[in-house]
Amino acid sequence: MTWLYLLAAAALCLAPLAESLPPVPPIGPMIASLAAITDVPNLVSGVILHTRLYDTIAEVVVFTLASIGVRFLLAGEPAKTSIRAINDAPSVVLCQVGATIAALIGVELALRGHLSPGGGFAAGVAGGTAIGLVLISGAASLTERLYRRYRADLWEKAAVIAFVLLSAFALWGVPLPAGAFGTLASGGWIPLLNLLVALKVTLGSWAMVQLFLRYRGLL
C-alpha cells in the first residue's frame, strides 16, 4: 500500500510537467505602472507599503501580539541572578564590531529602503541583530538600564499606533507630497511607514530578547 501512495504522489508532482507552460506576458508595463503608482524605485517597498498595505498592517499587528505574548509568558517567572555571556575578549570584540555594522546597515535600510533593496522589516531585523550581539557580548545590564531609562516599550507602542494611523491616512487617499522620483523625500507615505516599521521591529526584538535573557539567563 505504501508503494501505491508513493506512485500517486510522484504522479501528482510530475503531472504539471506533461503540459507546456503558458507564455509569460511582458512584465515591463506592469513594472512601469507600479513605479508610476508608488513613485519609488524599490517596487518591493511599493507593493508592501502601498499595493498590499492591508497585509502589512496585519503583519505589524501579529508581530506586536507576539511581543505581548512573550511578556505574558515570562511575566510570572523569577528573574535569573546570573546571565551567561561570551567571556573571551576576541569574541566580545567581534560581537561589538558586528553590532556596529548591523546597526549602521539598519539605519541605511530604514532611510533608503524605498530607493534600494531594503525596507522597514529588513532594517528592524538588522537592528534586532545588533542588539542581540550586544547582549550576548556581556552588556545585558547596560541594555536593561537603557531600555528602562528611555522607556523603549512606550516607543514601541507609539510606533505601532503611528504606523496604523499613517496607514489609515494612506488607505483613505490623504495626499502627501510625492517628491522627486529617486530622492529620500519621494514616495509619499512610504518613507515614513518604512521608518516606523523599522523602529517597531527593532524595539520589539529588543524587548523579546531582553525578556528571554532576564528570565532564562541566555538567548
C-alpha positions as CSV (number, residue, x, y, z in Angstrom):
1,M,0.0,0.0,0.0
2,T,2.9,2.3,0.7
3,W,4.2,1.9,-2.9
4,L,0.7,2.9,-4.2
5,Y,0.8,6.1,-2.1
6,L,4.4,6.9,-3.4
7,L,3.3,6.3,-7.0
8,A,0.3,8.5,-6.6
9,A,2.4,11.3,-5.0
10,A,5.0,11.0,-7.8
11,A,2.3,11.2,-10.5
12,L,0.8,14.2,-8.8
13,C,4.1,16.0,-8.7
14,L,5.1,15.1,-12.3
15,A,1.6,15.8,-13.8
16,P,2.3,19.6,-14.4
17,L,5.4,18.7,-16.4
18,A,3.3,16.9,-19.0
19,E,2.0,20.2,-20.4
20,S,3.9,23.2,-21.6
21,L,3.7,26.3,-19.5
22,P,1.6,29.2,-20.9
23,P,3.5,32.1,-22.4
24,V,4.7,34.7,-19.9
25,P,3.2,38.0,-20.5
26,P,5.5,41.0,-20.7
27,I,6.2,42.4,-17.3
28,G,7.7,45.7,-18.4
29,P,4.3,47.6,-18.5
30,M,3.4,46.2,-15.0
31,I,6.7,47.3,-13.6
32,A,6.3,50.8,-15.1
33,S,2.8,51.0,-13.8
34,L,3.9,50.1,-10.2
35,A,6.7,52.6,-10.3
36,A,4.3,55.3,-11.5
37,I,1.7,54.5,-8.8
38,T,4.1,54.1,-5.9
39,D,6.6,56.7,-7.1
40,V,9.6,54.7,-5.6
41,P,12.3,52.8,-7.4
42,N,12.1,49.8,-5.0
43,L,9.0,48.1,-6.2
44,V,9.1,45.7,-3.2
45,S,8.6,48.5,-0.8
46,G,6.0,50.0,-3.1
47,V,4.0,46.7,-3.0
48,I,4.4,46.1,0.7
49,L,3.6,49.7,1.8
50,H,1.1,50.7,-0.9
51,T,-0.4,47.9,-3.0
52,R,-0.8,45.4,-0.2
53,L,-0.8,47.8,2.8
54,Y,-3.7,45.9,4.4
55,D,-1.5,42.8,4.7
56,T,1.4,44.8,6.1
57,I,-0.8,46.3,8.8
58,A,-1.8,42.7,9.8
59,E,1.9,41.6,9.8
60,V,2.8,44.5,12.2
61,V,-0.1,43.7,14.4
62,V,0.9,40.0,14.5
63,F,4.5,40.9,15.5
64,T,3.1,43.1,18.2
65,L,0.9,40.3,19.5
66,A,4.0,38.0,19.5
67,S,5.9,40.6,21.6
68,I,3.0,40.9,24.1
69,G,2.8,37.1,24.2
70,V,6.4,36.8,25.3
71,R,5.8,39.3,28.1
72,F,2.8,37.4,29.4
73,L,4.6,34.0,29.0
74,L,7.6,35.1,31.1
75,A,5.9,37.6,33.5
76,G,5.3,35.1,36.3
77,E,8.8,33.6,36.3
78,P,11.6,34.6,38.7
79,A,14.4,36.6,37.1
80,K,17.8,34.9,36.8
81,T,20.5,36.0,39.1
82,S,23.3,35.1,36.7
83,I,23.3,35.6,32.9
84,R,25.5,33.6,30.6
85,A,27.6,35.6,28.1
86,I,30.7,35.4,26.0
87,N,33.8,35.7,28.1
88,D,36.8,35.6,25.7
89,A,37.9,39.1,24.5
90,P,38.2,38.4,20.8
91,S,34.6,37.1,20.6
92,V,33.4,40.1,22.5
93,V,35.2,42.5,20.1
94,L,33.8,40.6,17.1
95,C,30.3,40.9,18.6
96,Q,30.7,44.6,19.2
97,V,32.0,45.2,15.7
98,G,29.2,43.1,14.2
99,A,26.7,45.0,16.2
100,T,28.0,48.3,15.0
101,I,27.9,47.2,11.4
102,A,24.4,45.7,11.8
103,A,23.1,49.0,13.4
104,L,24.6,51.1,10.5
105,I,23.0,48.7,8.0
106,G,19.7,49.0,9.8
107,V,19.8,52.8,9.6
108,E,20.7,52.7,5.9
109,L,17.9,50.2,5.1
110,A,15.3,52.3,7.1
111,L,16.2,55.6,5.4
112,R,16.8,54.3,1.9
113,G,14.6,51.2,1.8
114,H,12.2,52.8,-0.7
115,L,15.1,53.6,-3.1
116,S,17.3,50.5,-3.0
117,P,16.9,46.9,-1.7
118,G,15.8,47.1,1.9
119,G,12.9,48.5,3.9
120,G,11.4,48.6,7.4
121,F,11.3,44.9,8.1
122,A,14.9,44.3,6.9
123,A,16.0,47.4,8.9
124,G,14.3,46.0,12.0
125,V,16.0,42.6,11.6
126,A,19.4,44.4,11.3
127,G,18.6,46.5,14.4
128,G,17.5,43.4,16.4
129,T,20.6,41.6,15.3
130,A,22.7,44.5,16.6
131,I,21.0,44.4,20.0
132,G,21.3,40.6,20.2
133,L,25.0,40.8,19.5
134,V,25.4,43.4,22.2
135,L,23.5,41.3,24.7
136,I,25.5,38.1,24.2
137,S,28.8,40.0,24.5
138,G,28.1,40.7,28.1
139,A,26.3,44.1,28.1
140,A,22.9,42.7,29.5
141,S,22.8,45.0,32.5
142,L,23.7,48.1,30.4
143,T,21.0,47.4,27.8
144,E,18.5,46.7,30.6
145,R,19.2,50.1,32.1
146,L,18.9,51.8,28.7
147,Y,15.7,50.0,28.0
148,R,14.1,51.2,31.2
149,R,15.6,54.7,31.2
150,Y,14.4,55.6,27.7
151,R,11.1,53.7,28.0
152,A,11.7,51.7,24.9
153,D,8.4,49.8,25.5
154,L,6.4,53.1,25.2
155,W,8.3,54.0,22.0
156,E,7.4,50.6,20.6
157,K,3.7,51.1,21.3
158,A,3.9,54.6,19.8
159,A,5.4,53.3,16.6
160,V,2.6,50.7,16.2
161,I,-0.1,53.4,16.8
162,A,1.6,55.8,14.4
163,F,2.0,53.2,11.8
164,V,-1.7,52.2,11.9
165,L,-2.7,55.9,11.8
166,L,-0.5,56.8,8.9
167,S,-1.6,53.6,7.1
168,A,-5.2,54.7,7.5
169,F,-4.4,58.1,6.0
170,A,-2.7,56.4,3.1
171,L,-5.6,54.0,2.5
172,W,-8.1,56.8,2.7
173,G,-6.2,58.6,0.0
174,V,-5.0,61.5,2.1
175,P,-2.3,63.0,-0.2
176,L,1.3,63.7,0.8
177,P,3.8,65.4,-1.5
178,A,5.4,62.7,-3.6
179,G,8.7,64.5,-4.1
180,A,11.1,63.9,-6.9
181,F,11.4,60.3,-8.1
182,G,14.5,58.7,-6.6
183,T,15.1,61.1,-3.7
184,L,14.7,60.4,0.0
185,A,11.6,62.5,0.2
186,S,9.8,60.7,-2.6
187,G,7.1,58.1,-2.3
188,G,4.5,59.9,-0.2
189,W,3.8,57.9,3.0
190,I,6.2,55.1,2.1
191,P,9.4,56.5,3.7
192,L,7.6,57.3,6.9
193,L,6.0,53.9,7.1
194,N,9.4,52.3,6.5
195,L,10.9,54.2,9.4
196,L,8.0,53.2,11.7
197,V,8.2,49.6,10.8
198,A,12.0,49.6,11.4
199,L,11.5,51.2,14.8
200,K,8.7,48.8,15.8
201,V,10.6,45.7,14.7
202,T,13.9,46.8,16.3
203,L,12.3,47.7,19.7
204,G,10.0,44.6,19.6
205,S,13.0,42.4,19.0
206,W,14.9,44.2,21.8
207,A,12.0,43.7,24.2
208,M,11.7,39.9,23.5
209,V,15.4,39.2,23.6
210,Q,15.8,41.2,26.8
211,L,13.0,39.3,28.4
212,F,14.4,35.9,27.4
213,L,17.8,37.0,28.8
214,R,16.3,38.2,32.1
215,Y,14.1,35.2,32.8
216,R,16.1,32.4,31.0
217,G,19.6,33.5,31.6
218,L,20.6,33.2,28.0
219,L,19.3,33.8,24.5
